[in-house]
Amino acid sequence: MSAAEGLWARSRRAAYAEITQVAMALFLEHGFDNVTIDEIVSAAGISRRSFFRYFGTKEDVVLGDLAGQGAVVRDALEAVPLSVAPWEALDQAIWETESLQEESGVALKIAQMMYSTPSLRARNVEKHLQWHELLEPNIRKRLAMDPDDPDDAAAAAIVASAIACLDAAGKVWARSNGSLDLRDLYQRATRAVRS
């Protein structure tokens, strides 16, 4: 990487972080649906065009790089020995993501906002769907499935169920005002699905 590319990447990350911080402050103060993109760009001192250089939608500001977190989970899953069963391997890998390790007051407010805003919920599901194609190949290996067999849905079902359990746990955690342990809720959900 050249010095110019490094500077450009750092500048881009700094701008992304600043826009996110400004927007999140507005969302948390006024509510997601009560803040417009025009208000965000005005408060951040940028143009609408600049906003859309960094974010595809207003929802993407809140959800950050959730789709990219799928690659983190995939890499963590690849690091778990294949001798570990699929559900246990997914449990280990999912908790490698930084966004799940942080249960601060801000994370709670973001979760509560997401679970109470239909457009954020829909975008969250859409981004989690991208995790499926990233995680299924490893689960197919763990199940000793033929990687080219399109007629076996076992790996897809396990991945979809694990992600649904994560979503269900997050909703309960947000509703409990953060008083319950998110990972414990996830593990309880997966045990219920598996029984």
Secondary structure by P-SEA (a helix, b strand, c coil): ccaaaaaaaaaaaaaaaaaaaaaaaaaaacccccccaaaaaaaacccaaaaaaccccaaaaaacaaaaaaaaaaaaaaaccccccaaaaaaaaaacccccccccaaaaaaaaaaaacaaaaaaaaaaaaaaccccaaaaaaaacccccccccaaaaaaaaaaaaaaaaaaaaaaaacccccaaaaaaaaaaaaac
